[in-house]
Amino acid sequence: MSKDVVVILPGGKVDHISVADDLKKVSYRNDQRSFLDMPIETYVLDGKEFLIAKFSELVTTRETEQAIRQFY
């Protein structure tokens, strides 16, 4: 089985990926060929739960919600 995750990357980039159910983090290669390891977290928006992975804890609530709304 898999689960869908909204990934928030540096530079305002957003991606939507499917990963194995048992994964707890997302490893993502950025433009400079370095890896970002981001934990998968649950985010509640409009009473629904979504899975997200953020490159930084400094990502704002507004940025997180805009990213989710791009795909749902």
Secondary structure, 3 states (H helix, E strand, C coil): CEEEEEEECHHHCEEEEEEECCCCEEEEECCCCCEEEEEEEEEEECCEEEEEEECCCCCCHHHHHHHHHHHC
